[in-house]
């Protein structure tokens, strides 16, 4: 197909919105795109960001998360949370995490609201 840009579309180039940049493996939100940094990058630098797959990402250290739970990106604190209000849904927990855990396994996936 002549107009196909990215056959696999596992990653896309994004500009880092965060002061201080980003480290490889950290989550990042740009508009309606959420991805995981494929490498370290400075603020405003454009680099590849993974948009599909399963990752171990920073989570709210006060919340336990069960397998199958929807998780949302808290862009202020740059971590996952189970709180939907004012946050952006990015995936589903693949392995339960205790409240004391600092990370959680998550499959990146945008899923519709319940009943949609």
N, C-alpha and C positions, 0 to 999 in steps of 0.2 A: 504494500500500500504506500503510495507516494507521500501522503501527508502525515504518516505516523512519525512522531518525534522521539518517543522513548518506548520501545517495544516492551520492556520489562517493567518500567516505572517503579522500581524498588526505591529509588532515591531521586531527589530533585535538587537542583542548586538553589540555595536560599542565602539571603544576607543576614548576618547575625544582628539581632536587635538589642542585645544586652551590653550595657557598659561593662567593660572588663573582659568581654568576649565569652567564649564557651570552650569546654574541654571535650575531647572525644568521649562519646558514651552518654553525654548529658542530653536531656530533653530540651526542646526549643519550640516556641510557638510563634509563627509569623502569619498574621491574619487568621485564616481558617485552616492553615496547614500546621500540623504538628509533626515533628520528626526528631530523630536522634542523631546527634552530631557524629559524622564519620571520622572527623579529625578535629584537632584544636584549631580555633580560628579567632581572630580579633573582631571587635565590634565593626559592623558594616562590611566585613569581608564576605565574599560569596564562596560557598563551599558545598559539597554534597551532604545531604541530610537524608538518612534512611526513613522512609515513610511506611514501611511494612515490615513485619517480623515480630519476634518475641525478644524482649529486652529486660534487663534487670535495672530498674530505675529508682531514683530517690523517691521516698514517700513521706507523708506526714508521720512523724515519730510518735504521735499520740493515738493513731488509729490502727486497729487490727483490720486486716482485709482478707476476705474469704475467696476461695477459688470460684470463679464465675462472676464476681462482682464487677460492676462497671466502675471505672476510675476516671478521674477528671484532672486536668492540669491546672494547678494553682500557679499562675504566671508570676504573681507577686513573690512567692517563696520558691518558685522553680522546683516544684515537686508534685507528686501525685497525691490525690485525696479522694475520699468517697463522697465529698460534699459537692453537689451539682451546682448549687447557687453561685453565680458569678465565676464559674470555672468552665473549662472547655473539655468535653468528653474526648478521650484519646484511646481507650482500650478496655480490655477485660483481663482481670487477674487470672493467671494460669496456675499459680501455686500460692496457697494461703501464707500470710505473713502476720506475725505477732505485732502488737502495738509497739513494742520496743525495737523491732527491726527497723533499719534505716532504708532498706530497699525492698522492692517487690517485683516479682516476675509478671510481666504484662505483655499481652499480644495486642499490638496496635490495631485498632479496629473502630471505625465509626459505625455505631449501631443505632437504629431508630429508638425513640422513646418507647416505653412499654405501651403496647396496644396499637402502635403506629404501623 
